[in-house]
Amino acid sequence: MSSYSAWDEKHAGEIIDGLKSVDGATLPILHALQDAFGHITERAIEMIADALNLSRADVHGVVSFYHDFRRELPGRYVLKLCRAEACQSMGADALAATAKSQLGVDWHGTSADGRVTLEPVFCLGLCSCAPAAMIDGKLVGRLDDTALAAAIKQARA
């Protein structure tokens, strides 16, 4: 279950200041901010750009390039379904359609009750146990309709 702090510019500044001298600081800062706040705000992009002497476009480009960075706060639970070839060959497309239907969302959407965010991920390293998912950081292999329904039901309870 995800629990993030509310956006706090002072705390964000402390995170940025603590990491800005690391080589390749943009990614470590973005990861630390998302770990703390659940998403990357426009203000965070501005603060990172200022601290690292980059343009906002440079930082935005990094955020938009990597699929793991979110611009919106996720639901309380994050369900990541693998979209890689091994999982697709084992029925991941049908599972994705089921998840979208049950949650009433498309990729990157959050259910109306705010409980579950659905995200695609391109390989979880469980190819031999396909199809695979990650439910709030916990890997699940050999996912089927029953296990998916149970995971969604538990997340929405």
C-alpha positions as semicolon CSV with decimal commas, in nm:
position;residue;x (nm);y (nm);z (nm)
1;M;0,000;0,000;0,000
2;S;0,142;0,335;-0,102
3;S;0,166;0,616;0,144
4;Y;0,321;0,942;0,039
5;S;0,371;1,273;0,211
6;A;0,176;1,571;0,087
7;W;0,380;1,798;-0,139
8;D;0,610;2,009;0,077
9;E;0,835;2,252;-0,106
10;K;1,074;2,282;0,188
11;H;1,118;1,904;0,212
12;A;1,155;1,880;-0,167
13;G;1,427;2,145;-0,150
14;E;1,609;1,943;0,116
15;I;1,594;1,632;-0,101
16;I;1,725;1,822;-0,402
17;D;2,003;1,990;-0,202
18;G;2,109;1,656;-0,058
19;L;2,147;1,495;-0,400
20;K;2,244;1,775;-0,638
21;S;2,617;1,706;-0,610
22;V;2,585;1,339;-0,709
23;D;2,703;1,250;-1,059
24;G;2,400;1,235;-1,288
25;A;2,186;1,391;-1,015
26;T;1,867;1,430;-1,219
27;L;1,752;1,069;-1,193
28;P;1,839;1,020;-0,823
29;I;1,657;1,343;-0,738
30;L;1,350;1,247;-0,941
31;H;1,336;0,902;-0,781
32;A;1,375;1,047;-0,431
33;L;1,101;1,306;-0,490
34;Q;0,863;1,047;-0,630
35;D;0,939;0,813;-0,339
36;A;0,856;1,095;-0,099
37;F;0,555;1,253;-0,271
38;G;0,426;0,987;-0,513
39;H;0,463;1,200;-0,822
40;I;0,668;1,475;-0,984
41;T;0,500;1,814;-0,972
42;E;0,560;2,102;-1,209
43;R;0,715;2,293;-0,918
44;A;0,956;2,003;-0,857
45;I;1,067;2,021;-1,220
46;E;1,134;2,393;-1,179
47;M;1,328;2,338;-0,857
48;I;1,542;2,061;-1,008
49;A;1,616;2,271;-1,316
50;D;1,724;2,564;-1,100
51;A;1,938;2,351;-0,870
52;L;2,115;2,167;-1,152
53;N;2,139;2,463;-1,391
54;L;1,925;2,285;-1,650
55;S;1,629;2,405;-1,849
56;R;1,283;2,297;-1,739
57;A;1,252;2,131;-2,079
58;D;1,557;1,915;-2,002
59;V;1,408;1,794;-1,674
60;H;1,062;1,750;-1,826
61;G;1,222;1,542;-2,102
62;V;1,367;1,304;-1,844
63;V;1,034;1,278;-1,659
64;S;0,837;1,210;-1,976
65;F;1,095;0,964;-2,118
66;Y;1,094;0,724;-1,824
67;H;0,764;0,540;-1,772
68;D;0,807;0,507;-1,395
69;F;0,778;0,880;-1,327
70;R;0,426;1,002;-1,261
71;R;0,288;1,353;-1,302
72;E;-0,024;1,272;-1,099
73;L;-0,058;1,123;-0,754
74;P;-0,132;0,749;-0,790
75;G;-0,405;0,555;-0,618
76;R;-0,343;0,392;-0,285
77;Y;-0,233;0,075;-0,469
78;V;-0,040;0,054;-0,796
79;L;-0,102;-0,242;-1,025
80;K;0,168;-0,279;-1,290
81;L;0,097;-0,532;-1,562
82;C;0,386;-0,659;-1,773
83;R;0,354;-0,572;-2,142
84;A;0,669;-0,750;-2,266
85;E;0,663;-1,022;-2,529
86;A;0,680;-1,325;-2,298
87;C;0,384;-1,203;-2,096
88;Q;0,190;-1,105;-2,408
89;S;0,239;-1,454;-2,548
90;M;0,092;-1,598;-2,228
91;G;-0,226;-1,388;-2,224
92;A;-0,127;-1,052;-2,077
93;D;-0,337;-0,861;-2,330
94;A;-0,654;-1,033;-2,211
95;L;-0,557;-0,969;-1,847
96;A;-0,495;-0,603;-1,927
97;A;-0,839;-0,574;-2,086
98;T;-0,992;-0,738;-1,779
99;A;-0,809;-0,505;-1,541
100;K;-0,909;-0,198;-1,741
101;S;-1,270;-0,311;-1,743
102;Q;-1,284;-0,398;-1,372
103;L;-1,116;-0,071;-1,272
104;G;-1,293;0,145;-1,531
105;V;-0,965;0,303;-1,642
106;D;-0,707;0,298;-1,917
107;W;-0,330;0,282;-1,867
108;H;-0,204;0,534;-1,610
109;G;-0,557;0,584;-1,484
110;T;-0,677;0,564;-1,127
111;S;-1,005;0,399;-1,034
112;A;-1,290;0,633;-0,943
113;D;-1,257;0,536;-0,576
114;G;-0,891;0,644;-0,581
115;R;-0,774;0,302;-0,469
116;V;-0,593;0,154;-0,772
117;T;-0,372;0,299;-1,043
118;L;-0,309;0,078;-1,348
119;E;0,031;0,109;-1,513
120;P;0,204;-0,081;-1,792
121;V;0,557;-0,204;-1,728
122;F;0,790;-0,347;-1,987
123;C;0,942;-0,656;-1,824
124;L;0,949;-0,749;-1,460
125;G;1,205;-1,024;-1,510
126;L;0,953;-1,301;-1,451
127;C;0,942;-1,422;-1,810
128;S;0,939;-1,788;-1,708
129;C;0,636;-1,718;-1,486
130;A;0,440;-1,516;-1,741
131;P;0,209;-1,337;-1,733
132;A;0,344;-1,124;-1,451
133;A;0,243;-0,821;-1,251
134;M;0,363;-0,607;-0,966
135;I;0,103;-0,514;-0,709
136;D;0,229;-0,239;-0,487
137;G;0,586;-0,358;-0,518
138;K;0,509;-0,730;-0,479
139;L;0,582;-0,949;-0,780
140;V;0,314;-1,194;-0,894
141;G;0,385;-1,459;-1,156
142;R;0,153;-1,689;-1,347
143;L;-0,122;-1,432;-1,313
144;D;-0,466;-1,543;-1,426
145;D;-0,816;-1,396;-1,417
146;T;-0,883;-1,536;-1,070
147;A;-0,561;-1,399;-0,916
148;L;-0,611;-1,064;-1,090
149;A;-0,969;-1,034;-0,966
150;A;-0,857;-1,123;-0,612
151;A;-0,579;-0,862;-0,620
152;I;-0,815;-0,591;-0,743
153;K;-1,079;-0,690;-0,488
154;Q;-0,823;-0,677;-0,205
155;A;-0,694;-0,338;-0,320
156;R;-1,045;-0,195;-0,337
157;A;-1,154;-0,335;0,003
